[in-house]
Amino acid sequence: MKALEYLPTTHNYSGYLRTQAYEGTFTEVVARLLAVKWPYLDWAERADDAGRKPDNHYYQTWINIHTSPGMSGFVSWLRSVVDGSAPTPELRAKLQEIFRSVLRYEYQFFDMAYRGEKWSA
């Protein structure tokens, strides 16, 4: 198997997540996971609710994983941790920035894949 190489956006996104995992508080780390997993759960539920099954096995597997009781339970737990943290105004602003940053990276990730991003020389 050919060795995989991070493309620029993935390199930056994964670096952001690793750095925050080491430097963030427990609630901040959980909020980052929530910002990643909650939209995926929502997208998968919408796809599943539409009742159309993708012909591509990998897409259907992705939907099945993200609509599983384990995933919905995990997202519910993440939400309960963040909601139960009783954030101060400062923490609330930090949590909002976490969601914005993660969602920007998620957008950039899909845009990168669509555009066929490559490292420049």
Kinemage of the C-alpha trace (Angstrom):
@kinemage 1
@onewidth
@group {chain A} dominant
@subgroup {mainchain}
@vectorlist {calphas} color= white
{ca met a 1} P 0.000 0.000 0.000
{ca lys a 2} L 1.256 3.442 -0.891
{ca ala a 3} L 2.101 5.625 2.099
{ca leu a 4} L -0.500 8.304 2.671
{ca glu a 5} L 0.569 11.909 2.889
{ca tyr a 6} L -1.432 14.649 4.558
{ca leu a 7} L -2.457 17.361 2.118
{ca pro a 8} L -2.078 20.970 3.328
{ca thr a 9} L -5.616 21.385 4.693
{ca thr a 10} L -5.619 18.006 6.429
{ca his a 11} L -2.166 18.720 7.825
{ca asn a 12} L -3.370 22.028 9.286
{ca tyr a 13} L -6.667 20.624 10.585
{ca ser a 14} L -5.087 17.608 12.262
{ca gly a 15} L -2.414 19.850 13.759
{ca tyr a 16} L -5.092 22.135 15.164
{ca leu a 17} L -6.931 19.187 16.725
{ca arg a 18} L -3.749 17.678 18.209
{ca thr a 19} L -2.623 20.997 19.662
{ca gln a 20} L -6.020 21.651 21.185
{ca ala a 21} L -6.179 18.137 22.623
{ca tyr a 22} L -2.978 18.839 24.553
{ca glu a 23} L -3.703 22.449 25.500
{ca gly a 24} L -7.472 22.568 25.951
{ca thr a 25} L -9.514 21.881 29.036
{ca phe a 26} L -11.663 18.755 29.203
{ca thr a 27} L -14.782 20.718 28.221
{ca glu a 28} L -12.967 22.355 25.300
{ca val a 29} L -11.733 18.999 24.004
{ca val a 30} L -15.237 17.533 24.310
{ca ala a 31} L -16.639 20.580 22.482
{ca arg a 32} L -14.227 19.950 19.593
{ca leu a 33} L -15.375 16.343 19.343
{ca leu a 34} L -18.972 17.508 19.467
{ca ala a 35} L -18.376 20.060 16.715
{ca val a 36} L -17.037 17.253 14.495
{ca lys a 37} L -19.496 14.474 15.315
{ca trp a 38} L -22.786 16.322 15.712
{ca pro a 39} L -22.972 17.569 12.093
{ca tyr a 40} L -21.987 14.103 10.829
{ca leu a 41} L -24.791 12.553 12.867
{ca asp a 42} L -27.210 15.140 11.478
{ca trp a 43} L -26.104 14.570 7.856
{ca ala a 44} L -26.304 10.812 8.203
{ca glu a 45} L -29.748 10.971 9.813
{ca arg a 46} L -30.998 13.196 6.993
{ca ala a 47} L -29.618 10.805 4.386
{ca asp a 48} L -31.138 7.819 6.177
{ca asp a 49} L -34.496 9.558 6.650
{ca ala a 50} L -34.621 10.298 2.914
{ca gly a 51} L -34.884 6.527 2.436
{ca arg a 52} L -32.539 6.378 -0.523
{ca lys a 53} L -29.690 3.910 -0.187
{ca pro a 54} L -26.455 4.884 -1.941
{ca asp a 55} L -25.147 2.355 -4.448
{ca asn a 56} L -21.666 2.957 -3.104
{ca his a 57} L -20.990 0.552 -0.226
{ca tyr a 58} L -18.657 3.040 1.488
{ca tyr a 59} L -21.272 5.798 1.591
{ca gln a 60} L -23.860 3.434 3.010
{ca thr a 61} L -21.371 2.184 5.604
{ca trp a 62} L -20.666 5.799 6.600
{ca ile a 63} L -24.411 6.419 7.021
{ca asn a 64} L -24.843 3.211 9.034
{ca ile a 65} L -21.965 4.068 11.367
{ca his a 66} L -23.171 7.614 11.945
{ca thr a 67} L -26.816 6.647 12.540
{ca ser a 68} L -25.973 3.828 14.941
{ca pro a 69} L -27.193 3.950 18.550
{ca gly a 70} L -23.554 4.117 19.622
{ca met a 71} L -22.927 7.296 17.643
{ca ser a 72} L -26.153 9.010 18.660
{ca gly a 73} L -25.457 8.051 22.282
{ca phe a 74} L -21.903 9.390 22.019
{ca val a 75} L -23.112 12.699 20.573
{ca ser a 76} L -25.755 12.942 23.311
{ca trp a 77} L -23.072 12.368 25.942
{ca leu a 78} L -20.804 15.007 24.367
{ca arg a 79} L -23.709 17.477 24.362
{ca ser a 80} L -24.496 16.720 28.007
{ca val a 81} L -20.891 17.402 29.013
{ca val a 82} L -20.790 20.728 27.185
{ca asp a 83} L -24.281 21.773 28.281
{ca gly a 84} L -23.567 20.697 31.862
{ca ser a 85} L -20.342 22.678 32.082
{ca ala a 86} L -22.301 25.796 33.121
{ca pro a 87} L -20.043 27.990 30.995
{ca thr a 88} L -19.137 31.462 32.090
{ca pro a 89} L -19.520 34.151 29.413
{ca glu a 90} L -15.809 33.751 28.649
{ca leu a 91} L -16.076 29.978 28.274
{ca arg a 92} L -19.228 30.341 26.168
{ca ala a 93} L -17.300 32.631 23.795
{ca lys a 94} L -14.454 30.082 23.695
{ca leu a 95} L -16.885 27.236 22.928
{ca gln a 96} L -18.465 29.271 20.127
{ca glu a 97} L -15.015 29.898 18.656
{ca ile a 98} L -14.247 26.177 18.887
{ca phe a 99} L -17.378 25.366 16.865
{ca arg a 100} L -16.569 28.053 14.286
{ca ser a 101} L -12.985 26.829 13.904
{ca val a 102} L -13.937 23.169 13.581
{ca leu a 103} L -16.701 23.903 11.083
{ca arg a 104} L -14.339 26.070 9.018
{ca tyr a 105} L -11.818 23.235 8.921
{ca glu a 106} L -14.553 20.753 8.006
{ca tyr a 107} L -15.622 22.998 5.140
{ca gln a 108} L -12.009 23.367 4.010
{ca phe a 109} L -11.533 19.591 4.210
{ca phe a 110} L -14.431 18.875 1.856
{ca asp a 111} L -13.447 21.767 -0.415
{ca met a 112} L -9.896 20.386 -0.519
{ca ala a 113} L -11.169 16.976 -1.587
{ca tyr a 114} L -13.459 18.498 -4.227
{ca arg a 115} L -10.699 20.683 -5.684
{ca gly a 116} L -8.079 17.933 -5.588
{ca glu a 117} L -5.708 19.938 -3.417
{ca lys a 118} L -1.999 19.236 -3.804
{ca trp a 119} L 1.151 20.530 -2.155
{ca ser a 120} L 2.704 23.318 -4.189
{ca ala a 121} L 6.357 23.094 -5.111
